[in-house]
Amino acid sequence: MGDQYPVVKVAAVQAASVFLDREASTEKACKLIREAGSGGAQIIAFPESFIPGHPLWYHHHPATGVVANKFAVELFKNSVEVPGPEIETLSGAAREANAYVVIGICEKLPDTFGTMFNSQIWIGPNGELIGKHQKLMPTVGERLVHMGGFGDTFGAFQTEFGPVSGLICGENSNPLAVFGLTAEGSRIHVMSWPNHFPRRHKRNYLARNAVLQTKYLRSEFAE
């Protein structure tokens, strides 16, 4: 019969945020957490920048134009402080679902008027904030609103399933970052991406690379 190994049920949330609405996006996230938890999910992973949304407008509007500046202001007004009330609300939902929650947010530093990070928040099944990961290097239009992380939030988190890890968007194409997490023995890895990449475009190398990287990670982390 051979060895028997435990099975971990992971939910990959495929949903859009309520664009640039922090409170409504948090409420939607909590609803999805409870739904996934009721289905037996033990780890629930959300897309990049789910609260309050990704600064995708820089793909379509001039960076210094009226539209882009208006959205940038709304992004900051609706960004999340860590810790803060939105984190407490998400922690309550994770506790109800009895599951780990990994969710992308736009994080702002308290008492500032423009300092934001592209962050990934980790919450335990007991509702405890385990930690966060701030994206090391913003990509494309993110550089107009996000500052880079300092590396002090990089690394895997310990769980009863073994080490688990996550990276944001283009970081999953960073060989050194992937190697670092592999060296920590990560068993489950959350690759969070925004929800607006055109999947069928023949020149969309990012989407193709994500698929290849996923296959690589599966083979590495399974060993």
C-alpha positions in Angstrom: 0.0 0.0 0.0 2.9 2.3 0.6 3.2 5.5 2.5 0.1 7.7 3.1 0.4 11.5 3.1 -2.0 14.1 4.4 -3.9 16.2 1.9 -4.2 20.0 2.2 -7.2 21.6 0.6 -6.3 25.0 -0.9 -8.8 27.5 -2.3 -7.5 29.8 -5.1 -10.0 32.7 -5.1 -10.9 33.9 -8.6 -12.7 37.1 -7.9 -12.5 40.9 -8.5 -12.4 43.4 -5.7 -14.9 46.2 -5.3 -12.7 48.6 -7.2 -11.1 51.2 -4.9 -13.6 50.6 -2.1 -11.7 49.3 0.9 -14.7 48.5 3.1 -16.7 46.8 0.4 -13.7 44.8 -0.8 -13.0 43.7 2.7 -16.6 42.6 3.2 -16.5 40.7 -0.1 -13.2 39.0 0.9 -14.8 37.9 4.3 -17.8 36.4 2.4 -15.5 34.5 0.1 -13.4 33.3 3.1 -16.4 31.9 4.8 -17.6 30.3 1.6 -14.2 28.6 1.0 -14.0 27.6 4.7 -17.4 26.0 4.6 -16.1 23.9 1.6 -13.2 22.6 3.7 -10.4 24.8 2.5 -7.5 25.0 4.9 -5.6 27.7 3.0 -7.4 30.4 1.1 -5.4 32.5 -1.3 -6.5 35.8 -2.9 -5.2 37.7 -5.9 -2.6 40.5 -5.7 -4.0 43.9 -4.4 -7.4 42.5 -3.7 -8.0 45.3 -1.3 -8.8 47.8 -2.7 -7.7 46.9 -6.2 -4.6 47.0 -8.5 -3.4 50.3 -10.1 -4.1 48.9 -13.6 -5.1 52.3 -14.9 -1.5 53.1 -15.7 -1.8 50.6 -18.5 -4.4 52.8 -20.1 -4.0 56.4 -19.0 -1.0 58.8 -18.9 0.7 58.7 -15.5 0.3 62.5 -14.9 -3.1 62.8 -16.4 -6.3 63.8 -14.6 -7.7 60.3 -14.6 -4.6 58.6 -13.3 -4.1 61.2 -10.6 -7.7 60.9 -9.4 -7.4 57.1 -9.2 -4.0 57.3 -7.4 -5.6 59.6 -4.7 -8.5 57.1 -4.3 -6.0 54.2 -4.0 -4.3 55.9 -1.1 -7.5 56.9 0.6 -8.7 53.2 0.4 -5.4 51.5 1.2 -5.0 49.4 4.3 -2.9 50.0 7.5 -1.3 46.9 9.1 -2.5 46.3 11.8 -5.8 48.1 11.4 -9.6 47.6 11.3 -9.6 45.8 8.0 -7.0 43.3 9.2 -9.1 42.7 12.3 -12.2 42.0 10.2 -10.3 39.6 7.9 -8.8 37.9 11.0 -12.4 37.3 12.3 -13.4 35.7 9.0 -10.3 33.5 9.0 -11.1 32.4 12.6 -14.7 31.5 11.5 -13.4 29.6 8.5 -10.6 27.9 10.6 -8.3 28.5 7.7 -5.1 30.3 6.7 -5.8 33.4 4.6 -3.4 34.9 2.2 -4.6 38.2 0.7 -3.1 40.9 -1.4 -3.6 44.5 -0.2 -2.3 48.0 -1.0 -0.7 48.8 2.3 -0.1 52.4 3.5 2.1 53.5 6.3 0.3 55.2 9.1 0.7 59.0 9.4 1.9 59.4 5.9 0.3 60.9 2.8 1.6 58.8 0.0 3.8 55.9 1.2 2.3 52.6 -0.1 3.5 49.0 -0.5 2.2 46.1 -2.6 1.7 43.6 0.2 0.6 40.1 0.9 -1.0 39.5 4.3 -0.9 36.1 6.1 -3.5 35.3 8.7 -3.7 32.1 10.7 -6.8 29.9 11.4 -6.9 31.3 15.0 -7.3 34.8 13.5 -3.7 35.8 14.4 -1.8 38.0 11.9 1.2 35.8 11.1 3.0 38.3 9.0 3.2 40.1 5.7 5.4 40.2 2.6 6.0 43.6 0.9 6.8 43.2 -2.8 10.5 43.8 -3.3 10.4 45.6 -6.6 7.2 47.2 -8.0 6.6 46.5 -11.7 5.2 48.5 -14.6 2.8 51.2 -13.3 3.0 50.0 -9.7 6.3 52.0 -9.5 4.3 55.2 -9.7 2.4 54.5 -6.5 4.2 51.7 -4.6 7.7 51.8 -3.0 9.8 48.7 -2.9 10.0 46.4 0.1 13.2 46.2 2.1 13.6 42.4 2.2 12.9 42.1 5.9 9.4 40.6 5.2 10.8 37.9 2.8 10.6 34.3 3.8 8.4 31.3 4.5 6.0 30.9 7.4 5.8 27.9 9.6 2.5 26.0 9.7 1.3 22.5 10.7 1.6 21.6 7.0 5.3 22.7 7.0 6.7 25.9 5.7 4.4 27.9 3.4 5.4 30.9 1.3 4.2 33.4 -1.2 5.4 35.9 -3.8 3.7 38.7 -5.6 3.3 38.9 -9.4 6.7 39.3 -11.2 8.6 38.2 -8.0 7.6 34.6 -9.0 9.9 35.1 -12.0 12.8 36.1 -9.8 15.1 33.0 -9.7 16.9 34.1 -6.5 13.6 34.7 -4.6 12.2 31.3 -5.8 15.5 29.6 -4.8 15.5 31.3 -1.4 12.0 30.0 -0.6 12.8 26.6 -2.0 15.9 26.5 0.3 13.6 27.2 3.3 11.7 24.0 2.4 8.4 25.6 1.4 5.7 23.0 0.8 2.9 25.3 -0.4 3.6 28.5 -2.4 1.0 31.2 -3.2 1.7 33.0 -6.4 -0.6 36.1 -6.4 -1.2 38.0 -9.6 -3.6 40.8 -10.6 -6.7 39.8 -12.4 -6.3 41.8 -15.6 -3.7 40.0 -17.7 -4.9 39.1 -21.2 -4.4 35.3 -21.1 -4.8 34.6 -24.8 -2.4 37.2 -26.2 0.5 35.4 -27.9 3.0 38.1 -26.7 1.9 37.8 -23.1 5.2 36.4 -21.8 4.3 37.1 -18.2 1.3 34.7 -18.3 3.3 32.0 -20.1 6.1 32.4 -17.6 3.7 32.1 -14.7 2.5 28.7 -16.1 6.1 27.5 -16.5 7.1 28.8 -13.1 4.2 27.0 -11.5 5.2 23.7 -13.1 8.8 24.3 -11.8 7.6 25.1 -8.3 5.4 22.1 -8.2 8.3 19.8 -9.0 10.7 21.5 -6.6 8.4 21.8 -3.6 7.1 18.2 -4.0 10.5 16.7 -3.3 
